[in-house]
Amino acid sequence: MTIDDSTQGSPGATGVRLTAGDAELTVLPDHGCRIGSLRIGGMEVLRQGAEFGAFPMVPWCGRVELGQFRNGGERHQLPVNAPPHAIHGTGRDTAWRTARADGASAVFTYELAEPWPYPGLVTQVFELAEGGLTITMSVEATGDSFPAQAGWHPWFLRNLGRGGSDVELSFTPEWQEERGDDHLPTGRRIAPRPGPWDDCFGMPEGVDTTLTWPGELELKVTSRSEWVVVFDELEEAVCVEPQSGPPNGLNTLPRLVTPIDPLEMSTTWRWRALA
């Protein structure tokens, strides 16, 4: 394990660097515990920049309508950071504590606090292996129960910059959540439509998507969860976001976290060279 303070993903941030086989992963605990860099065989696969890489979405994923949600009879207001909604949780905007880092694995935590209204503990575990990465996240309630979500928002490069073709995305969802003009699911499930997308899809057998840079690299994103958001409206990157529930799920499909029943979510990325 190497501590690096010159990571491309966030200049000046301290990075924890893990290695396995020909893969090198840099996590930035001081910058939302996002992945600042993933290099495979010397190729960077994530878009670089302070807002990119791959960040955790916790304690909610995607947009929350008007930044408001209920827990029983209590209504809570979250900061509106994507007007008129709140988006992507608070975990990406805070510093995490490095609990352990050794060689190819690392564990990070942070305590839920304002503007989130309930106390709790979030843990993120990275396990890098030759040919793959598994990330696990848990949300624990340390006081009152509350609804929560967890997931990841990776920005995969559309083109690896070596003269090859743009990435091709392959997945077979059972349905697409119809998206309203307010960018929130309407509650209707429709047949999957062609992209470009900023949309949530349902895969009841588990998330299973493949990104292929022809002649260069194949990377599969899987998760036991049935929910994935795909965002490919920008030229530079394609986002494949496994998450524990749909956008606005704090309101429409709340998953209650209790002191004896934490929320646990994981994703695995597996890759192989095509050259």
C-alpha positions as CSV (number, residue, x, y, z in Angstrom):
1,M,0.0,0.0,0.0
2,T,1.3,3.5,-0.9
3,I,0.1,6.9,0.3
4,D,0.3,9.3,-2.6
5,D,-0.5,13.0,-2.4
6,S,-0.3,13.8,-6.1
7,T,-3.2,11.9,-7.5
8,Q,-4.6,13.1,-10.8
9,G,-8.2,12.6,-9.6
10,S,-8.0,15.4,-7.0
11,P,-4.8,17.5,-7.0
12,G,-3.4,17.8,-3.5
13,A,-5.6,15.0,-2.0
14,T,-4.0,12.1,-0.2
15,G,-4.5,8.9,-2.0
16,V,-4.3,5.2,-0.9
17,R,-2.9,3.2,-3.7
18,L,-3.6,-0.5,-4.1
19,T,-2.0,-2.9,-6.6
20,A,-2.7,-6.4,-7.9
21,G,-1.4,-8.0,-11.0
22,D,-1.3,-5.3,-13.7
23,A,-3.9,-3.2,-12.0
24,E,-3.4,-0.1,-9.9
25,L,-6.2,1.6,-7.9
26,T,-6.0,4.9,-6.1
27,V,-8.7,5.8,-3.5
28,L,-9.1,9.3,-2.2
29,P,-10.5,9.1,1.4
30,D,-10.2,12.9,1.9
31,H,-12.2,13.6,-1.3
32,G,-15.3,11.6,-0.7
33,C,-13.6,8.2,-0.7
34,R,-13.9,8.2,-4.5
35,I,-11.7,6.2,-6.8
36,G,-9.4,8.7,-8.3
37,S,-7.7,6.4,-10.7
38,L,-7.9,2.8,-12.0
39,R,-5.1,1.8,-14.3
40,I,-5.2,-1.6,-16.0
41,G,-2.1,-2.6,-17.9
42,G,-1.0,1.0,-17.8
43,M,-4.4,2.2,-19.3
44,E,-6.5,4.7,-17.3
45,V,-10.1,3.7,-17.5
46,L,-11.8,6.4,-15.4
47,R,-12.3,10.0,-16.4
48,Q,-9.9,12.3,-14.5
49,G,-10.9,15.4,-12.5
50,A,-12.0,16.4,-9.1
51,E,-15.7,15.6,-9.7
52,F,-15.1,12.3,-11.6
53,G,-13.3,9.0,-11.0
54,A,-15.9,6.8,-9.3
55,F,-17.6,8.1,-6.2
56,P,-19.9,6.5,-3.6
57,M,-23.6,7.5,-3.5
58,V,-24.7,7.3,0.1
59,P,-27.0,7.6,2.1
60,W,-29.1,8.0,-1.1
61,C,-28.6,7.5,-4.8
62,G,-29.6,9.8,-7.6
63,R,-32.2,12.6,-7.1
64,V,-34.5,13.0,-4.1
65,E,-37.6,15.0,-5.1
66,L,-37.2,18.6,-3.9
67,G,-34.7,17.3,-1.4
68,Q,-37.4,16.1,0.9
69,F,-38.2,12.7,2.3
70,R,-40.3,11.3,5.2
71,N,-39.4,8.8,7.9
72,G,-42.6,7.9,9.6
73,G,-44.3,11.2,10.5
74,E,-41.2,13.3,10.2
75,R,-40.4,15.3,7.0
76,H,-36.7,16.2,6.4
77,Q,-35.2,18.7,4.0
78,L,-31.9,18.0,2.4
79,P,-29.7,20.6,0.7
80,V,-30.8,21.2,-2.9
81,N,-27.6,20.7,-4.8
82,A,-29.1,19.8,-8.2
83,P,-32.1,22.3,-8.3
84,P,-34.8,21.6,-7.6
85,H,-33.6,18.3,-6.2
86,A,-30.9,16.8,-3.9
87,I,-28.6,14.4,-5.6
88,H,-26.1,11.6,-4.9
89,G,-25.9,11.7,-1.1
90,T,-23.4,13.3,1.2
91,G,-20.6,10.6,1.2
92,R,-18.9,12.0,-1.8
93,D,-18.6,15.5,-0.1
94,T,-16.9,14.5,3.1
95,A,-13.6,13.1,4.3
96,W,-13.5,9.4,5.3
97,R,-11.2,7.7,7.8
98,T,-8.8,5.1,6.6
99,A,-9.4,2.1,8.9
100,R,-7.0,-0.3,7.2
101,A,-5.0,-0.4,4.0
102,D,-2.6,-3.2,3.1
103,G,-1.4,-4.1,-0.4
104,A,-4.5,-5.0,-2.4
105,S,-7.3,-4.1,0.1
106,A,-8.5,-1.2,2.1
107,V,-11.3,-0.2,4.5
108,F,-12.7,3.3,5.0
109,T,-15.5,4.7,7.3
110,Y,-17.3,7.9,8.0
111,E,-20.0,8.9,10.5
112,L,-23.3,10.2,9.1
113,A,-23.9,13.8,10.3
114,E,-25.6,17.0,9.2
115,P,-27.1,17.6,6.8
116,W,-28.2,14.0,7.1
117,P,-30.6,13.9,10.0
118,Y,-29.8,10.5,11.6
119,P,-26.6,9.1,13.2
120,G,-25.0,6.2,11.5
121,L,-21.8,4.6,10.2
122,V,-20.9,4.0,6.6
123,T,-18.1,1.6,5.7
124,Q,-16.6,1.0,2.3
125,V,-14.3,-1.9,1.5
126,F,-12.1,-2.2,-1.6
127,E,-10.6,-5.6,-2.6
128,L,-8.4,-5.5,-5.7
129,A,-7.3,-8.8,-7.3
130,E,-5.7,-9.8,-10.6
131,G,-8.4,-9.2,-13.1
132,G,-11.0,-7.7,-10.8
133,L,-12.2,-5.3,-8.1
134,T,-14.9,-5.8,-5.5
135,I,-16.3,-2.9,-3.6
136,T,-18.7,-3.3,-0.6
137,M,-20.5,-0.6,1.3
138,S,-22.6,-0.9,4.4
139,V,-24.8,1.7,6.2
140,E,-25.5,1.1,9.9
141,A,-27.9,2.9,12.2
142,T,-26.4,4.0,15.5
143,G,-29.6,5.6,16.8
144,D,-33.1,5.8,15.3
145,S,-33.9,3.8,12.2
146,F,-33.9,5.6,8.8
147,P,-34.4,4.9,5.1
148,A,-31.2,4.8,3.0
149,Q,-29.6,3.8,-0.2
150,A,-26.0,3.0,-1.4
151,G,-24.4,2.7,-4.8
152,W,-21.5,3.9,-7.0
153,H,-21.1,6.4,-9.8
154,P,-18.1,5.5,-11.9
155,W,-17.2,7.7,-14.9
156,F,-15.7,5.2,-17.4
157,L,-13.8,6.9,-20.3
158,R,-15.6,6.7,-23.5
159,N,-12.3,6.4,-25.3
160,L,-9.1,5.1,-23.8
161,G,-7.0,7.6,-25.8
162,R,-4.8,5.1,-27.6
163,G,-6.3,5.4,-31.0
164,G,-9.0,2.7,-30.5
165,S,-12.8,2.9,-30.9
166,D,-15.2,4.3,-28.4
167,V,-16.6,2.0,-25.7
168,E,-19.6,-0.2,-26.5
169,L,-22.1,-0.9,-23.7
170,S,-24.1,-4.2,-23.5
171,F,-26.8,-5.0,-21.1
172,T,-30.3,-6.6,-21.1
173,P,-32.6,-5.0,-18.6
174,E,-36.1,-6.3,-18.0
175,W,-37.6,-2.8,-17.8
176,Q,-36.8,0.9,-17.8
177,E,-38.1,3.3,-15.3
178,E,-40.0,6.0,-17.2
179,R,-38.4,9.3,-16.6
180,G,-40.4,12.4,-16.2
181,D,-39.6,16.0,-17.2
182,D,-38.3,16.5,-13.7
183,H,-35.7,13.7,-14.2
184,L,-37.4,11.5,-11.6
185,P,-39.1,8.1,-12.3
186,T,-42.8,8.5,-12.9
187,G,-43.5,5.1,-11.3
188,R,-44.3,3.4,-14.7
189,R,-42.1,0.6,-15.9
190,I,-41.7,0.6,-19.7
191,A,-39.9,-1.4,-22.3
192,P,-36.2,-0.4,-22.5
193,R,-35.6,2.4,-25.0
194,P,-32.5,3.2,-27.0
195,G,-30.1,5.8,-25.6
196,P,-28.6,8.2,-25.0
197,W,-29.7,7.6,-21.4
198,D,-29.9,9.2,-18.0
199,D,-32.2,6.5,-16.9
200,C,-32.7,3.7,-14.3
201,F,-33.2,0.1,-15.4
202,G,-34.3,-3.0,-13.6
203,M,-32.4,-6.3,-13.8
204,P,-34.1,-8.7,-11.4
205,E,-31.4,-11.4,-11.7
206,G,-28.8,-8.8,-10.7
207,V,-26.9,-6.0,-12.5
208,D,-24.8,-7.4,-15.4
209,T,-23.3,-4.9,-17.8
210,T,-20.4,-5.1,-20.2
211,L,-18.2,-2.2,-21.4
212,T,-16.0,-3.1,-24.4
213,W,-13.3,-1.0,-25.9
214,P,-12.8,-3.0,-29.1
215,G,-9.4,-4.5,-29.4
216,E,-8.3,-3.0,-26.1
217,L,-10.3,-4.0,-23.0
218,E,-13.5,-5.7,-21.7
219,L,-14.9,-4.7,-18.3
220,K,-18.0,-6.2,-16.7
221,V,-19.9,-4.4,-13.9
222,T,-22.0,-6.7,-11.8
223,S,-24.0,-6.5,-8.6
224,R,-26.6,-8.6,-6.8
225,S,-28.9,-5.6,-6.7
226,E,-31.5,-5.3,-9.4
227,W,-31.1,-1.5,-10.0
228,V,-28.7,0.3,-12.4
229,V,-28.6,3.8,-13.7
230,V,-26.9,4.4,-17.1
231,F,-25.7,7.9,-18.0
232,D,-24.1,8.4,-21.4
233,E,-25.2,11.9,-22.5
234,L,-21.7,13.4,-22.2
235,E,-19.0,12.9,-24.8
236,E,-16.1,12.1,-22.5
237,A,-17.5,9.2,-20.4
238,V,-20.1,6.5,-19.8
239,C,-21.5,5.9,-16.3
240,V,-22.9,2.5,-15.1
241,E,-24.2,2.9,-11.6
242,P,-25.3,-0.1,-9.6
243,Q,-27.4,1.0,-6.6
244,S,-29.6,-0.5,-4.0
245,G,-32.8,1.3,-5.2
246,P,-34.1,3.6,-7.8
247,P,-33.7,7.4,-7.9
248,N,-36.1,9.1,-5.4
249,G,-36.2,5.7,-3.6
250,L,-36.1,7.3,-0.2
251,N,-39.7,8.3,-1.0
252,T,-40.9,5.6,-3.4
253,L,-39.2,2.5,-2.3
254,P,-37.7,3.1,1.2
255,R,-35.3,0.5,2.6
256,L,-35.2,1.0,6.4
257,V,-31.9,0.7,8.1
258,T,-32.2,-0.3,11.8
259,P,-29.7,-0.9,14.5
260,I,-30.0,-4.7,13.9
261,D,-30.4,-4.6,10.1
262,P,-27.8,-2.6,8.2
263,L,-27.9,-1.9,4.5
264,E,-25.2,-3.8,2.6
265,M,-24.4,-3.3,-1.1
266,S,-21.6,-4.6,-3.3
267,T,-20.4,-4.4,-6.9
268,T,-17.7,-6.3,-8.8
269,W,-15.8,-5.1,-11.8
270,R,-14.0,-7.8,-13.8
271,W,-11.8,-7.1,-16.8
272,R,-9.7,-8.8,-19.5
273,A,-7.4,-7.4,-22.1
274,L,-8.5,-7.8,-25.7
275,A,-5.2,-6.8,-27.4
